[in-house]
Amino acid sequence: MKKMKIGYAAFIILIACTAFTTANSINWKVTEGYSIKFTSKDPSGVFTKFKGDIAFDENNLNASKIDVAVDASSINTGNGMKNKKAKGGKFFDVENYPEIKFVSNKFSKTATGYEVRGTLDMHGVKKEVAIPFTFVNNTFTGSFVVNRLDYNIGPEKGMSGHAGKELTIDISVPVTKQ
């Protein structure tokens, strides 16, 4: 009977210790040199302002979390007229939708790295997206495609309709441990 109680107590202690370790993750601070690029048939460019919280542990994906925001007004296409149009009411409407947000809800390991699933909130529209990424030398690198029309960004027809509907988003985010 005593052996059973000792074994049961050891099991409870093991479970309790595991619960504390699974709740922890490594917190990362975004460093200089990050890059958020978008390409399409037209336009292409970058967003230059980015902030957020990243908790990621390759050995504990369940405790990992990403909550980031891109300043939509930091768009730079390399063309002042395109930048003004992109910030305006027909496209990003930065006055009413100043940030593009992503909040993760699940991480998984893949054959080539990882995948994070979460909600992309852009122009007041929230959609579930999957972003494949790698984490090498303390840098998150990923690429995914969004359709701007899914987020009510820009018209489908007319002069503005010539803008590419699908945008490839390439992300490179170097980090250091906090």
DRENPA-3360 file (N, C-alpha, C; in nm, 2 decimals, always signed):
BEGIN
1 = MKKMKIGY = +0.08/-0.12/+0.00/+0.00/+0.00/+0.00/+0.09/+0.13/+0.00 ~ +0.20/+0.13/+0.08/+0.28/+0.24/+0.09/+0.35/+0.26/-0.05 ~ +0.39/+0.15/-0.12/+0.45/+0.17/-0.25/+0.36/+0.23/-0.35 ~ +0.23/+0.20/-0.34/+0.13/+0.25/-0.43/+0.11/+0.40/-0.40 ~ +0.11/+0.44/-0.27/+0.10/+0.58/-0.24/+0.22/+0.66/-0.28 ~ +0.34/+0.61/-0.27/+0.47/+0.67/-0.31/+0.47/+0.69/-0.46 ~ +0.43/+0.58/-0.53/+0.42/+0.59/-0.68/+0.32/+0.69/-0.73 ~ +0.21/+0.69/-0.66/+0.10/+0.79/-0.70/+0.15/+0.93/-0.67;
9 = AAFIILIA = +0.22/+0.95/-0.56/+0.27/+1.09/-0.52/+0.38/+1.13/-0.63 ~ +0.47/+1.04/-0.67/+0.57/+1.07/-0.77/+0.50/+1.10/-0.90 ~ +0.40/+1.03/-0.94/+0.33/+1.06/-1.06/+0.27/+1.20/-1.06 ~ +0.20/+1.24/-0.94/+0.14/+1.37/-0.93/+0.25/+1.48/-0.94 ~ +0.37/+1.46/-0.88/+0.48/+1.55/-0.88/+0.53/+1.57/-1.02 ~ +0.54/+1.46/-1.10/+0.58/+1.46/-1.24/+0.49/+1.54/-1.32 ~ +0.36/+1.52/-1.30/+0.26/+1.59/-1.38/+0.26/+1.74/-1.34 ~ +0.28/+1.77/-1.22/+0.28/+1.91/-1.18/+0.40/+1.98/-1.24;
17 = CTAFTTAN = +0.52/+1.92/-1.24/+0.64/+1.98/-1.29/+0.62/+1.99/-1.44 ~ +0.56/+1.90/-1.51/+0.54/+1.91/-1.65/+0.45/+2.02/-1.69 ~ +0.35/+2.04/-1.61/+0.25/+2.15/-1.63/+0.32/+2.29/-1.62 ~ +0.42/+2.30/-1.53/+0.49/+2.43/-1.53/+0.59/+2.45/-1.64 ~ +0.65/+2.34/-1.69/+0.74/+2.35/-1.80/+0.67/+2.38/-1.93 ~ +0.55/+2.32/-1.95/+0.48/+2.35/-2.08/+0.42/+2.49/-2.09 ~ +0.41/+2.55/-1.97/+0.35/+2.69/-1.98/+0.46/+2.79/-2.01 ~ +0.58/+2.75/-2.01/+0.69/+2.84/-2.04/+0.74/+2.84/-2.18;
25 = SINWKVTE = +0.78/+2.95/-2.23/+0.84/+2.95/-2.37/+0.95/+3.06/-2.36 ~ +1.02/+3.07/-2.47/+1.13/+3.17/-2.48/+1.07/+3.29/-2.54 ~ +1.09/+3.40/-2.47/+1.05/+3.53/-2.52/+1.16/+3.60/-2.61 ~ +1.12/+3.65/-2.72/+1.21/+3.71/-2.82/+1.18/+3.85/-2.84 ~ +1.29/+3.93/-2.86/+1.28/+4.07/-2.89/+1.32/+4.09/-3.04 ~ +1.23/+4.16/-3.11/+1.26/+4.19/-3.25/+1.38/+4.29/-3.26 ~ +1.48/+4.26/-3.35/+1.60/+4.34/-3.36/+1.59/+4.42/-3.49 ~ +1.68/+4.51/-3.51/+1.70/+4.58/-3.63/+1.72/+4.49/-3.75;
33 = GYSIKFTS = +1.69/+4.53/-3.87/+1.71/+4.44/-3.98/+1.60/+4.36/-4.03 ~ +1.48/+4.37/-3.96/+1.37/+4.29/-4.00/+1.32/+4.34/-4.14 ~ +1.24/+4.26/-4.21/+1.20/+4.29/-4.34/+1.06/+4.23/-4.36 ~ +0.96/+4.32/-4.41/+0.83/+4.27/-4.44/+0.80/+4.33/-4.58 ~ +0.82/+4.24/-4.68/+0.81/+4.27/-4.82/+0.68/+4.21/-4.88 ~ +0.63/+4.28/-4.98/+0.51/+4.23/-5.05/+0.54/+4.25/-5.20 ~ +0.51/+4.15/-5.28/+0.53/+4.15/-5.42/+0.40/+4.10/-5.49 ~ +0.37/+4.17/-5.61/+0.26/+4.13/-5.69/+0.30/+4.18/-5.83;
41 = KDPSGVFT = +0.21/+4.16/-5.93/+0.24/+4.21/-6.06/+0.25/+4.36/-6.05 ~ +0.18/+4.43/-5.96/+0.20/+4.57/-5.94/+0.10/+4.61/-5.82 ~ +0.14/+4.67/-5.72/+0.27/+4.72/-5.68/+0.35/+4.61/-5.60 ~ +0.47/+4.65/-5.56/+0.55/+4.57/-5.47/+0.62/+4.68/-5.38 ~ +0.66/+4.63/-5.26/+0.72/+4.72/-5.17/+0.75/+4.66/-5.04 ~ +0.75/+4.75/-4.93/+0.78/+4.70/-4.80/+0.70/+4.78/-4.70 ~ +0.69/+4.72/-4.58/+0.63/+4.79/-4.46/+0.75/+4.81/-4.37 ~ +0.77/+4.94/-4.32/+0.89/+4.97/-4.25/+0.88/+4.97/-4.10;
49 = KFKGDIAF = +0.75/+4.97/-4.05/+0.73/+4.97/-3.90/+0.66/+4.85/-3.86 ~ +0.71/+4.78/-3.75/+0.66/+4.66/-3.71/+0.69/+4.65/-3.56 ~ +0.59/+4.59/-3.48/+0.61/+4.57/-3.34/+0.53/+4.45/-3.29 ~ +0.56/+4.40/-3.17/+0.49/+4.29/-3.12/+0.56/+4.20/-3.03 ~ +0.49/+4.10/-2.99/+0.55/+4.00/-2.89/+0.56/+3.86/-2.95 ~ +0.68/+3.80/-2.93/+0.70/+3.67/-2.99/+0.75/+3.58/-2.87 ~ +0.68/+3.47/-2.85/+0.73/+3.37/-2.76/+0.73/+3.24/-2.84 ~ +0.85/+3.18/-2.85/+0.87/+3.07/-2.94/+0.97/+2.97/-2.88;
57 = DENNLNAS = +0.94/+2.85/-2.87/+1.03/+2.74/-2.82/+1.01/+2.62/-2.91 ~ +1.12/+2.59/-2.99/+1.12/+2.48/-3.08/+1.08/+2.35/-3.01 ~ +1.11/+2.34/-2.88/+1.08/+2.22/-2.80/+0.95/+2.22/-2.73 ~ +0.88/+2.33/-2.74/+0.75/+2.35/-2.67/+0.66/+2.44/-2.76 ~ +0.62/+2.38/-2.87/+0.53/+2.46/-2.96/+0.40/+2.50/-2.90 ~ +0.35/+2.42/-2.81/+0.22/+2.45/-2.75/+0.22/+2.58/-2.66 ~ +0.34/+2.62/-2.62/+0.35/+2.74/-2.54/+0.39/+2.86/-2.62 ~ +0.41/+2.84/-2.75/+0.46/+2.95/-2.84/+0.34/+3.04/-2.88;
65 = KIDVAVDA = +0.37/+3.17/-2.90/+0.26/+3.27/-2.93/+0.33/+3.38/-3.00 ~ +0.26/+3.43/-3.11/+0.30/+3.55/-3.18/+0.18/+3.65/-3.18 ~ +0.21/+3.77/-3.14/+0.11/+3.88/-3.15/+0.18/+4.00/-3.20 ~ +0.16/+4.03/-3.33/+0.24/+4.14/-3.39/+0.15/+4.23/-3.47 ~ +0.20/+4.35/-3.49/+0.13/+4.45/-3.57/+0.22/+4.53/-3.66 ~ +0.18/+4.55/-3.78/+0.25/+4.63/-3.88/+0.18/+4.76/-3.89 ~ +0.25/+4.87/-3.89/+0.20/+5.00/-3.91/+0.17/+5.02/-4.06 ~ +0.04/+5.02/-4.10/+0.00/+5.02/-4.24/+0.04/+5.15/-4.31;
73 = SSINTGNG = +0.06/+5.26/-4.23/+0.10/+5.38/-4.30/+0.25/+5.38/-4.33 ~ +0.32/+5.27/-4.29/+0.47/+5.27/-4.32/+0.49/+5.20/-4.45 ~ +0.39/+5.18/-4.53/+0.40/+5.12/-4.66/+0.49/+5.20/-4.75 ~ +0.58/+5.14/-4.83/+0.67/+5.21/-4.92/+0.69/+5.13/-5.04 ~ +0.63/+5.18/-5.15/+0.64/+5.11/-5.28/+0.75/+5.16/-5.37 ~ +0.82/+5.27/-5.32/+0.93/+5.33/-5.40/+0.87/+5.44/-5.49 ~ +0.74/+5.46/-5.48/+0.68/+5.56/-5.56/+0.58/+5.64/-5.47 ~ +0.61/+5.77/-5.46/+0.53/+5.86/-5.37/+0.38/+5.86/-5.40;
81 = MKNKKAKG = +0.34/+5.86/-5.53/+0.20/+5.86/-5.57/+0.13/+5.73/-5.53 ~ +0.20/+5.61/-5.55/+0.15/+5.48/-5.52/+0.13/+5.47/-5.36 ~ +0.23/+5.53/-5.29/+0.23/+5.52/-5.14/+0.10/+5.60/-5.10 ~ +0.08/+5.72/-5.15/-0.04/+5.80/-5.11/-0.17/+5.72/-5.14 ~ -0.17/+5.66/-5.26/-0.29/+5.59/-5.30/-0.31/+5.47/-5.21 ~ -0.21/+5.39/-5.18/-0.21/+5.28/-5.10/-0.26/+5.31/-4.95 ~ -0.23/+5.43/-4.90/-0.27/+5.47/-4.77/-0.41/+5.52/-4.77 ~ -0.46/+5.56/-4.88/-0.60/+5.62/-4.90/-0.71/+5.52/-4.88;
89 = GKFFDVEN = -0.83/+5.58/-4.88/-0.96/+5.51/-4.86/-0.99/+5.39/-4.95 ~ -0.94/+5.39/-5.07/-0.97/+5.28/-5.16/-0.89/+5.16/-5.13 ~ -0.77/+5.18/-5.06/-0.69/+5.06/-5.04/-0.67/+5.04/-4.89 ~ -0.56/+5.07/-4.83/-0.54/+5.03/-4.68/-0.63/+5.12/-4.59 ~ -0.66/+5.24/-4.63/-0.74/+5.33/-4.55/-0.68/+5.34/-4.41 ~ -0.56/+5.38/-4.40/-0.48/+5.38/-4.28/-0.54/+5.47/-4.17 ~ -0.62/+5.57/-4.21/-0.69/+5.65/-4.11/-0.78/+5.57/-4.02 ~ -0.85/+5.48/-4.09/-0.95/+5.39/-4.02/-0.89/+5.26/-3.97;
97 = YPEIKFVS = -0.79/+5.21/-4.04/-0.73/+5.08/-4.01/-0.58/+5.10/-4.01 ~ -0.53/+5.15/-3.90/-0.39/+5.19/-3.89/-0.29/+5.07/-3.88 ~ -0.34/+4.95/-3.84/-0.25/+4.84/-3.82/-0.30/+4.71/-3.90 ~ -0.20/+4.63/-3.93/-0.23/+4.50/-3.99/-0.18/+4.41/-3.87 ~ -0.27/+4.32/-3.82/-0.23/+4.24/-3.70/-0.23/+4.10/-3.74 ~ -0.15/+4.02/-3.67/-0.15/+3.88/-3.67/-0.13/+3.82/-3.53 ~ -0.23/+3.73/-3.49/-0.22/+3.67/-3.36/-0.23/+3.52/-3.39 ~ -0.13/+3.45/-3.34/-0.12/+3.30/-3.36/-0.22/+3.23/-3.27;
105 = NKFSKTAT = -0.26/+3.10/-3.32/-0.34/+3.02/-3.23/-0.28/+2.87/-3.23 ~ -0.19/+2.84/-3.32/-0.14/+2.71/-3.33/+0.00/+2.70/-3.40 ~ +0.09/+2.63/-3.35/+0.22/+2.60/-3.41/+0.23/+2.46/-3.44 ~ +0.30/+2.42/-3.55/+0.33/+2.28/-3.58/+0.46/+2.27/-3.65 ~ +0.52/+2.15/-3.63/+0.65/+2.12/-3.70/+0.61/+2.07/-3.84 ~ +0.69/+2.10/-3.94/+0.67/+2.05/-4.08/+0.80/+1.99/-4.12 ~ +0.80/+1.93/-4.24/+0.92/+1.87/-4.30/+1.03/+1.97/-4.32 ~ +0.99/+2.10/-4.35/+1.09/+2.20/-4.39/+1.11/+2.31/-4.28;
113 = GYEVRGTL = +1.04/+2.30/-4.17/+1.05/+2.39/-4.06/+0.93/+2.39/-3.97 ~ +0.85/+2.50/-3.98/+0.73/+2.51/-3.89/+0.62/+2.57/-3.97 ~ +0.50/+2.57/-3.91/+0.39/+2.64/-3.96/+0.32/+2.71/-3.84 ~ +0.28/+2.83/-3.86/+0.20/+2.90/-3.75/+0.06/+2.93/-3.82 ~ -0.04/+2.90/-3.75/-0.18/+2.94/-3.79/-0.23/+3.04/-3.69 ~ -0.30/+3.13/-3.75/-0.36/+3.24/-3.67/-0.45/+3.33/-3.75 ~ -0.49/+3.44/-3.68/-0.58/+3.54/-3.74/-0.50/+3.66/-3.80 ~ -0.52/+3.68/-3.93/-0.47/+3.80/-3.99/-0.58/+3.90/-4.00;
121 = DMHGVKKE = -0.56/+4.01/-3.93/-0.66/+4.12/-3.93/-0.61/+4.24/-4.01 ~ -0.68/+4.26/-4.13/-0.63/+4.36/-4.22/-0.75/+4.43/-4.27 ~ -0.75/+4.56/-4.26/-0.86/+4.65/-4.32/-1.00/+4.61/-4.26 ~ -0.99/+4.57/-4.13/-1.12/+4.54/-4.06/-1.17/+4.40/-4.09 ~ -1.10/+4.32/-4.16/-1.14/+4.18/-4.20/-1.04/+4.08/-4.13 ~ -1.10/+3.99/-4.06/-1.02/+3.88/-3.99/-1.03/+3.75/-4.06 ~ -0.92/+3.69/-4.10/-0.92/+3.56/-4.17/-0.81/+3.47/-4.11 ~ -0.84/+3.35/-4.10/-0.74/+3.25/-4.06/-0.64/+3.22/-4.17;
129 = VAIPFTFV = -0.51/+3.23/-4.14/-0.41/+3.20/-4.24/-0.30/+3.11/-4.18 ~ -0.23/+3.04/-4.26/-0.12/+2.95/-4.23/+0.00/+3.01/-4.29 ~ +0.11/+3.03/-4.20/+0.23/+3.08/-4.25/+0.34/+2.98/-4.22 ~ +0.40/+2.93/-4.33/+0.52/+2.84/-4.31/+0.64/+2.92/-4.28 ~ +0.72/+2.87/-4.19/+0.84/+2.95/-4.16/+0.96/+2.86/-4.11 ~ +1.08/+2.92/-4.12/+1.19/+2.85/-4.06/+1.24/+2.94/-3.94 ~ +1.32/+2.88/-3.86/+1.38/+2.96/-3.75/+1.53/+2.91/-3.74 ~ +1.62/+2.99/-3.81/+1.76/+2.96/-3.82/+1.84/+3.08/-3.78;
137 = NNTFTGSF = +1.94/+3.06/-3.69/+2.03/+3.16/-3.65/+1.95/+3.28/-3.59 ~ +1.85/+3.25/-3.50/+1.76/+3.35/-3.44/+1.69/+3.44/-3.54 ~ +1.65/+3.39/-3.65/+1.58/+3.46/-3.75/+1.46/+3.38/-3.80 ~ +1.34/+3.44/-3.79/+1.22/+3.38/-3.84/+1.21/+3.43/-3.99 ~ +1.19/+3.33/-4.08/+1.18/+3.36/-4.22/+1.06/+3.28/-4.27 ~ +0.97/+3.36/-4.34/+0.85/+3.29/-4.39/+0.80/+3.36/-4.52 ~ +0.71/+3.30/-4.59/+0.65/+3.35/-4.71/+0.51/+3.29/-4.72 ~ +0.41/+3.38/-4.75/+0.27/+3.33/-4.77/+0.20/+3.43/-4.87;
145 = VVNRLDYN = +0.09/+3.39/-4.92/+0.01/+3.46/-5.02/-0.12/+3.51/-4.96 ~ -0.16/+3.63/-4.98/-0.29/+3.68/-4.95/-0.36/+3.74/-5.07 ~ -0.49/+3.73/-5.08/-0.56/+3.80/-5.18/-0.62/+3.92/-5.12 ~ -0.58/+4.04/-5.18/-0.62/+4.17/-5.12/-0.77/+4.18/-5.12 ~ -0.84/+4.12/-5.22/-0.98/+4.13/-5.23/-1.05/+4.06/-5.11 ~ -0.99/+3.96/-5.06/-1.05/+3.89/-4.94/-1.05/+3.99/-4.82 ~ -0.97/+4.09/-4.82/-0.97/+4.19/-4.71/-1.03/+4.32/-4.75 ~ -1.10/+4.32/-4.86/-1.16/+4.45/-4.91/-1.07/+4.56/-4.93;
153 = IGPEKGMS = -0.95/+4.52/-4.98/-0.85/+4.62/-5.01/-0.84/+4.65/-5.16 ~ -0.89/+4.77/-5.20/-0.89/+4.81/-5.34/-1.00/+4.75/-5.42 ~ -1.04/+4.82/-5.52/-1.15/+4.76/-5.61/-1.10/+4.65/-5.70 ~ -1.19/+4.57/-5.75/-1.15/+4.47/-5.84/-1.14/+4.52/-5.98 ~ -1.22/+4.62/-6.02/-1.23/+4.67/-6.15/-1.18/+4.82/-6.16 ~ -1.18/+4.87/-6.28/-1.13/+5.01/-6.30/-0.98/+5.02/-6.30 ~ -0.93/+5.14/-6.30/-0.79/+5.17/-6.30/-0.72/+5.10/-6.18 ~ -0.78/+5.10/-6.06/-0.72/+5.04/-5.95/-0.72/+4.89/-5.96;
161 = GHAGKELT = -0.81/+4.84/-6.04/-0.82/+4.69/-6.06/-0.70/+4.63/-6.12 ~ -0.62/+4.71/-6.18/-0.50/+4.66/-6.24/-0.39/+4.61/-6.14 ~ -0.41/+4.66/-6.02/-0.32/+4.61/-5.91/-0.34/+4.46/-5.89 ~ -0.22/+4.39/-5.86/-0.23/+4.25/-5.84/-0.32/+4.21/-5.73 ~ -0.40/+4.11/-5.75/-0.49/+4.06/-5.65/-0.42/+3.98/-5.54 ~ -0.33/+3.90/-5.59/-0.26/+3.82/-5.49/-0.12/+3.88/-5.46 ~ -0.09/+3.89/-5.33/+0.03/+3.95/-5.29/+0.11/+3.84/-5.21 ~ +0.24/+3.83/-5.25/+0.32/+3.74/-5.17/+0.39/+3.82/-5.07;
169 = IDISVPVT = +0.38/+3.77/-4.94/+0.44/+3.84/-4.83/+0.56/+3.76/-4.78 ~ +0.67/+3.83/-4.79/+0.80/+3.77/-4.74/+0.84/+3.84/-4.62 ~ +0.87/+3.75/-4.51/+0.90/+3.81/-4.38/+1.04/+3.75/-4.34 ~ +1.12/+3.84/-4.28/+1.24/+3.80/-4.22/+1.26/+3.88/-4.09 ~ +1.25/+3.81/-3.98/+1.26/+3.88/-3.85/+1.37/+3.83/-3.76 ~ +1.48/+3.90/-3.75/+1.58/+3.86/-3.66/+1.54/+3.89/-3.51 ~ +1.58/+3.81/-3.42/+1.54/+3.83/-3.28/+1.65/+3.79/-3.19 ~ +1.64/+3.85/-3.06/+1.73/+3.81/-2.96/+1.65/+3.77/-2.84;
177 = KQ = +1.70/+3.69/-2.75/+1.63/+3.65/-2.63/+1.61/+3.76/-2.54 ~ +1.50/+3.77/-2.48/+1.47/+3.88/-2.38/+1.52/+3.84/-2.24;
% end
